[in-house]
Amino acid sequence: MKQITENIYYVGVNDRNKTLFEGLWPLPNGVSYNAYLVVDEKVALVDTVEVDFFMPFLENIREVLGDRPIDYVVVNHMEPDHSGSLALIKKYYPEVQIIGNKKTFDMMKGFYQLEDGLLEVKNGDSIELGARSLNFVLTPMVHWPETMVTIAAPLSAPEGATIDPSLDTKEAPSGAVGEASILFSGDAFGCFGALNGAIVDEKMNCDEFWAEMERYYSNIVGKYGTPVQMALKKLAGVKLDYICSTHGPVWHQYIDKVMAMYDRLSKYEAEPGLVICYGTMYGNTERAAEVIARAASEAGVKNIVMHNVSKTHHSYIIRDVFRYKGLIVGAPTYNTGLYHEMDVLLSELSNKDIKGRFFGWFGSYGWASKAVAEIARWNEEKLKYEAVGEPVEIKQSLTPETFAQCEALGRAMANALSE
């Protein structure tokens, strides 16, 4: 039995076998599917787990409740890794009421054909369980249109901070916040990585989770910076004791750090540093990347990361582009177009809507020049980053002239980052 705090229990599971999250993002350390029980005069289950893990999930629930029924299931997010067990929960607990918003139920009908026993809530609504209330805050597009968060708070909470109603017409209930409030945040504040015994951050070494939290945000939530900012504003006055996400640790000791990370990432703020990513077939473009990196380093850039787009999974590159202000890309021409893996990466970056980066580029060709022009087109039409330095085009291999141009590109980026 994994108790988080008084009458709040963790009943989630770990998946150490899946290699790609959503069929896209590598999981070197697995992933957790988190769900929670709030046990009061009435019992609320907050979120479920992927359906393949239903039986261990059910065992976790019964370890806490025994034969006691569940009164409510709160659905903060409809992605199947969290809602996948809803139909089975309904079979084992036929009297349970499913709590969600209108968009939740529209999706639920499509995914699971569930239409009975539904309790619709709107922003600021609440229900009482006994000593605690559950309070619902809609956070659309973090990162699906139906997403919401749930705050469990004592009914005896003193007057004080309230959920900011300025972004919605309905005010939060007076008992919504106070001491020992628990935020059930859905995918927000989550990260990749299975949980190795401990559940709450203060009882584990969290070092491995920080980079994975940035990679999770960058690839899963990253496109939706403005909705994340709106959600943070709604929660700005809420005093939180725990953040219970659907992936990764329960945050308690590091709540301020976690909230600050989401604030920074959703504003697309970046550290002074440089990401150089390149494609290469025979090593010539890679050698140019090395020259650029060395020149940038000699000009004062300390944080430089380099990625071969054919070797490094793009999720790690995207994470680093979120982290650092400067980006230089280079690739060869291939089949009279842009090298495939670079074309894919630029498409992925444009989809993330990352703002405010310095951008430089270079390319090479054997007999038909195209790569440099294609990268320029990506930036002009989609990325819209601030161009730095002069693009470098290399025919077949580096010459003294193109070597010097690569050095100049590295220095130009260093100058931009130092301003």
C-alpha positions in Angstrom: 0.0 0.0 0.0 1.6 3.3 -1.1 0.2 6.1 0.9 1.1 9.7 -0.2 -0.5 11.6 2.6 -3.5 11.2 4.8 -6.2 9.3 2.8 -4.4 9.8 -0.5 -3.0 6.6 -2.1 -1.0 5.8 -5.2 -2.4 2.8 -7.2 -0.5 3.2 -10.5 1.7 0.8 -12.3 5.0 0.7 -14.1 5.6 -0.3 -17.7 9.2 -1.4 -18.2 8.6 -3.2 -21.5 7.4 -0.5 -23.8 10.3 0.9 -25.9 8.5 3.9 -27.6 5.9 6.1 -25.9 3.1 6.9 -28.3 5.1 4.8 -30.8 7.5 7.7 -31.1 9.5 8.6 -28.1 12.2 6.3 -26.6 11.7 5.0 -23.1 15.2 3.9 -21.9 14.0 3.8 -18.3 10.3 2.8 -19.0 7.3 4.8 -17.9 4.8 4.9 -15.1 1.0 5.2 -15.5 -0.1 6.9 -12.3 -3.6 6.7 -10.7 -4.7 7.8 -7.2 -7.4 7.1 -4.6 -8.9 9.7 -2.4 -10.5 7.8 0.5 -13.0 9.7 2.5 -16.7 9.3 3.4 -16.9 8.8 -0.4 -14.1 7.3 -2.5 -12.7 8.9 -5.7 -10.4 7.2 -8.1 -8.4 9.8 -10.1 -7.5 8.6 -13.5 -6.9 4.9 -14.5 -4.1 3.1 -16.4 -3.4 1.6 -19.8 -5.7 -1.4 -20.2 -2.9 -4.0 -20.5 -2.1 -3.3 -16.9 -5.7 -3.5 -15.6 -5.3 -6.5 -13.3 -2.3 -5.2 -11.3 -4.1 -1.9 -11.2 -7.2 -3.6 -9.8 -5.1 -5.4 -7.2 -3.6 -2.0 -6.1 -7.1 -0.6 -5.7 -8.3 -3.6 -3.7 -5.2 -3.5 -1.4 -6.4 -0.1 -0.3 -10.1 -0.5 -0.4 -10.8 -4.2 0.1 -14.4 -4.7 -0.8 -15.4 -1.1 -0.4 -16.9 0.4 -3.6 -15.6 3.4 -5.6 -18.1 6.3 -5.8 -16.4 8.4 -8.4 -13.8 8.1 -11.2 -12.3 11.4 -12.2 -11.0 11.6 -15.8 -8.5 14.4 -16.1 -7.3 13.3 -19.5 -8.7 10.9 -22.1 -5.5 9.6 -23.7 -5.8 5.8 -23.5 -2.7 5.3 -21.3 -4.9 7.0 -18.6 -8.4 6.3 -19.6 -7.9 2.8 -21.1 -9.3 0.9 -18.0 -12.5 2.9 -17.7 -14.8 0.3 -19.3 -13.3 -2.4 -17.0 -13.6 -0.2 -13.9 -17.2 0.2 -14.8 -17.7 -3.5 -15.0 -16.1 -4.2 -11.6 -17.7 -1.1 -10.0 -21.0 -0.8 -11.9 -22.4 2.0 -9.6 -19.4 4.3 -10.0 -20.0 7.7 -11.5 -17.5 9.0 -14.0 -16.6 12.7 -13.6 -15.4 14.7 -16.6 -16.3 17.7 -18.7 -18.3 17.9 -21.9 -15.4 17.3 -24.2 -14.3 14.4 -22.0 -17.6 12.7 -22.5 -17.6 13.4 -26.3 -14.4 11.5 -26.5 -15.4 8.8 -24.0 -18.4 7.8 -26.2 -16.1 7.4 -29.2 -13.3 5.5 -27.4 -15.3 3.2 -25.1 -19.0 3.7 -25.9 -19.6 4.8 -22.3 -22.7 6.9 -21.9 -24.2 6.0 -18.5 -23.3 7.1 -15.0 -21.6 10.4 -16.1 -21.3 13.5 -14.0 -20.4 16.5 -16.0 -18.3 19.3 -14.4 -17.4 22.8 -15.5 -14.5 25.0 -14.6 -14.7 25.9 -10.8 -17.2 23.1 -10.0 -16.6 21.0 -6.9 -18.0 17.9 -5.1 -17.6 17.0 -1.4 -16.2 13.6 -0.4 -16.4 14.2 3.4 -13.5 16.0 4.9 -12.2 16.9 1.5 -13.6 18.4 -1.6 -12.6 17.8 -5.2 -12.3 21.0 -7.2 -12.1 21.0 -11.0 -10.1 23.4 -13.2 -10.3 23.1 -17.0 -7.0 23.4 -18.7 -7.8 22.9 -22.4 -4.9 22.0 -24.8 -2.5 21.0 -22.1 -2.2 19.0 -24.3 -5.6 17.7 -25.5 -8.8 19.8 -25.7 -10.6 18.0 -22.8 -7.7 18.2 -20.3 -8.5 19.4 -16.7 -6.9 19.2 -13.3 -8.4 18.2 -10.0 -7.5 19.8 -6.6 -8.3 17.8 -3.4 -8.5 20.2 -0.5 -9.8 20.1 3.1 -13.3 21.6 3.5 -12.0 23.4 6.6 -9.3 25.2 4.5 -8.9 28.8 5.7 -9.8 31.8 3.6 -6.8 32.7 1.4 -5.6 32.0 -2.1 -8.2 31.1 -4.7 -8.1 29.8 -8.2 -7.8 32.8 -10.5 -11.2 33.2 -12.1 -10.1 35.9 -14.5 -9.6 33.4 -17.3 -13.1 32.0 -16.9 -16.6 33.3 -16.1 -17.2 30.9 -13.1 -15.4 31.5 -9.8 -13.8 28.7 -7.9 -15.6 27.5 -4.8 -14.5 29.0 -1.5 -13.1 25.7 -0.2 -11.0 25.0 -3.2 -7.6 25.7 -1.7 -5.7 25.8 1.6 -3.2 23.8 3.5 -2.3 20.3 2.2 -4.0 20.7 -1.1 -3.2 18.0 -3.6 -3.1 18.8 -7.4 -4.0 15.8 -9.6 -2.5 17.3 -12.8 -3.0 14.8 -15.6 0.0 14.8 -18.0 1.1 18.2 -16.8 4.3 18.1 -14.7 4.9 14.5 -15.8 8.1 12.8 -17.1 9.4 9.7 -18.7 10.8 6.9 -16.5 9.4 4.1 -14.4 9.3 4.5 -10.6 11.8 2.3 -8.8 10.1 1.7 -5.5 9.5 5.1 -4.1 6.6 7.3 -5.3 7.2 10.7 -3.7 10.2 12.8 -4.8 11.7 13.3 -1.3 12.2 9.5 -0.9 14.2 9.0 -4.1 17.1 10.4 -6.1 15.4 12.5 -8.7 18.6 13.3 -10.8 17.6 11.0 -13.7 14.1 12.6 -13.9 15.0 16.2 -14.7 16.3 15.7 -18.2 13.5 13.3 -18.9 11.0 15.8 -17.7 12.4 18.4 -20.2 12.3 15.8 -22.9 8.7 14.8 -22.0 7.6 18.4 -22.0 9.4 19.3 -25.2 8.0 16.4 -27.2 4.5 15.9 -25.7 3.4 19.3 -24.4 5.9 21.6 -26.1 3.6 22.9 -28.9 1.1 24.3 -26.4 3.1 27.0 -24.5 0.2 29.5 -24.5 -2.3 27.0 -23.0 0.3 26.0 -20.4 0.7 29.6 -19.4 -3.0 30.0 -19.0 -3.2 26.9 -16.8 -0.3 28.2 -14.7 -2.2 31.5 -14.2 -5.3 29.7 -13.1 -3.2 27.8 -10.5 -1.0 30.7 -9.4 -2.7 31.4 -6.1 -3.2 27.8 -5.1 -1.1 26.5 -2.2 0.0 23.0 -3.1 1.4 20.4 -0.9 1.7 17.6 -3.6 1.5 17.5 -7.4 0.3 14.1 -8.5 0.9 13.7 -12.2 0.0 10.8 -14.4 3.6 10.0 -15.3 6.7 10.1 -13.0 7.2 11.0 -9.4 4.7 12.6 -7.1 6.2 16.1 -6.5 6.4 17.4 -2.9 9.9 18.6 -2.1 10.5 20.0 -5.6 7.2 21.6 -6.4 8.7 25.1 -6.8 11.4 23.7 -9.2 8.8 21.8 -11.2 6.5 24.8 -11.6 9.4 27.0 -12.5 10.5 24.5 -15.2 7.1 24.5 -16.8 6.9 28.3 -16.6 10.3 28.6 -18.4 9.6 26.0 -21.0 6.2 27.3 -21.9 7.6 30.8 -22.4 10.2 29.2 -24.7 13.0 30.8 -22.6 16.4 29.4 -23.3 19.9 29.3 -21.9 22.9 30.8 -23.8 24.1 27.8 -25.6 24.3 26.2 -29.0 22.8 23.0 -30.6 24.5 21.9 -33.8 22.8 19.1 -35.6 23.8 17.7 -38.9 23.3 14.9 -41.4 26.2 13.3 -43.1 26.8 10.5 -45.6 30.5 10.4 -46.1 31.8 12.7 -43.3 32.2 16.0 -45.2 29.2 17.7 -43.6 30.2 16.3 -40.2 33.7 17.8 -40.6 32.1 21.2 -41.3 30.0 20.9 -38.1 33.2 20.2 -36.1 34.8 23.4 -37.5 31.7 25.5 -36.6 31.7 24.0 -33.1 35.3 24.7 -32.5 35.0 28.3 -33.7 32.0 28.9 -31.5 33.8 27.5 -28.5 36.9 29.6 -29.1 34.6 32.6 -29.3 33.2 31.9 -25.9 30.3 29.6 -26.2 30.5 27.0 -23.3 27.3 25.1 -23.8 27.5 23.3 -27.1 25.8 20.0 -27.9 26.2 18.2 -31.2 23.8 15.6 -32.7 24.0 13.5 -35.8 20.3 13.5 -37.0 20.7 9.9 -38.3 22.0 8.6 -35.0 20.4 10.6 -32.2 16.7 10.2 -31.7 15.0 13.5 -32.6 13.3 13.7 -29.2 16.7 14.4 -27.6 17.5 17.1 -30.2 14.1 18.7 -29.7 14.7 18.8 -25.9 18.0 20.5 -26.5 16.5 23.1 -28.9 14.1 24.0 -26.1 17.0 24.3 -23.7 19.5 26.5 -25.7 19.1 29.7 -27.6 21.3 29.0 -30.7 20.7 26.4 -33.4 22.8 25.6 -36.4 21.8 22.8 -38.8 23.6 21.3 -41.8 23.0 18.5 -44.2 23.9 17.3 -47.7 21.7 17.4 -50.7 20.1 14.0 -51.4 18.2 13.0 -54.5 18.1 16.7 -55.5 16.4 17.5 -52.2 17.3 17.9 -48.5 18.8 14.9 -46.7 15.7 13.0 -45.4 16.5 13.0 -41.6 17.2 16.7 -41.6 13.9 17.4 -43.5 12.1 15.3 -40.8 13.8 17.1 -38.0 12.9 20.6 -39.4 9.3 19.5 -39.8 9.2 18.3 -36.2 10.7 21.6 -34.9 8.3 23.7 -36.9 5.4 21.7 -35.4 6.6 22.5 -31.9 6.2 26.2 -32.5 9.4 27.0 -30.6 10.0 30.7 -30.5 12.9 33.1 -30.2 15.9 31.1 -31.4 19.1 32.2 -33.3 19.5 30.1 -36.5 22.4 29.4 -38.8 22.8 26.7 -41.5 25.2 25.1 -43.9 25.1 22.3 -46.4 27.0 20.2 -48.9 26.5 18.6 -52.3 28.3 16.4 -54.8 26.8 17.4 -58.1 23.4 19.3 -57.4 23.1 22.1 -54.9 19.8 22.0 -53.0 20.3 21.5 -49.2 21.2 25.1 -48.3 18.3 26.5 -50.2 15.9 24.0 -48.7 17.0 24.8 -45.1 16.6 28.5 -45.9 13.0 27.8 -47.2 12.2 26.0 -43.9 13.3 29.0 -41.9 11.5 31.6 -44.0 8.2 29.7 -44.3 7.9 27.7 -41.0 10.6 28.2 -38.3 10.9 32.0 -38.6 14.0 32.1 -36.4 16.5 35.0 -36.5 19.1 34.2 -39.1 22.7 34.6 -37.9 25.8 34.7 -40.0 26.1 33.6 -43.6 25.0 30.1 -44.8 27.9 28.0 -45.9 27.6 25.8 -49.0 30.2 23.1 -49.6 30.8 21.4 -52.9 32.1 17.9 -52.4 34.5 18.7 -49.5 35.9 21.5 -47.4 38.2 24.0 -49.1 40.2 26.7 -47.3 37.5 29.2 -48.4 34.6 27.1 -47.0 36.6 26.2 -43.9 36.9 29.9 -43.1 33.2 30.4 -43.8 32.4 27.7 -41.3 34.6 29.4 -38.7 32.8 32.7 -39.4 29.4 31.1 -38.9 30.5 29.7 -35.5 31.8 33.1 -34.5 28.7 34.9 -35.6 26.5 32.6 -33.5 28.8 33.2 -30.5 28.4 36.9 -31.0 24.7 36.7 -31.1 24.5 34.6 -28.0 26.7 37.0 -26.1 24.6 40.1 -26.8 
